[in-house]
Amino acid sequence: MISSAFSRLLVVATLLLAVLDLCAAWSQPRQSTTTSPQTAQQSRRAFVASTTTSSMAAAAALLLQPTISNAFDGSGSSSYAGRTPLEKAAKAKGYKERIAKDVRDFNRLGAAIAAEDLNVAESEAWIGFFITFQRREPDAVGRTYAALLDLIGVEKNSGGAALLLAGTFAKQGKPPQSLKQYKLAVDLFDKFDPIKAAAKSGDAGKTKKEYVKAATALSAFLESVEMPADLSDPLYK
C-alpha cells in the first residue's frame, strides 16, 4: 500500500511539472531575430508538445509499474505479482512460522480434550485457541489473533495464514483457487466450530470425534504446503 501511494504521488508530481513546463514555454518572450512570428510560434508549440509528451510518458510508466499486495485477500488473483522469488520465499517462511504456532495451540487444545476438559469459558487451552479478541501487539511470530483466527482469518476467505501460504504456491498472475493447497485451506474453515459446539453440549465423546476430523483436515493441509503432516512433529511442540 505504501509503494502504491508513493507511485501515485510521483505521478501527480510529474504531471504538475508538465503543466509548469507548459506555462513557462508560453510565457517566454519572442526573440528579436529574423525568424517570422509564425515560425517562432510553431517552435514554441513543438517545444511544449515535446516536453508534455515526455512528462506524460514518465507518468504512464509510473502508473504501469506492478504494485505489491501485502496479502492475498481472496479476490481470486495471486498477491505476489511484482515480488521477487526471494521476497516470496521470505513471506512463505513467515506464514509457516505462524501456522506452526497455530498447530502447537491446536495440540494443546487436543490435550485438554483428551483429559475431558470441556471448560470452554475458562480453560486456558480453549481460550488460547478460540478467543477472537485482537492482541494488543503481535506475538513473536507476528500473530495478531489467537490460533483459530490467525489460521483461517477473521472472516472466511479473508487472508488467514493458511490461505496466505496457499497463495504463495500460485504462479505469478494466476488465481490460486484451483490449487490443491488452496482447496485444503478452505476445507479447514468449517472444521473447528463443531469442536467447541460439542464441548459446550458436554458431550466428551463427540468433542473428541470432531477434534479428530479437524486434525485430519489440518494434517492434509500441512502436507500440501510442505510442512510436517504429523501433528506430533517437534516443530509443533
Beta strands, then each sheet from edge to edge (+ up, - down):
end
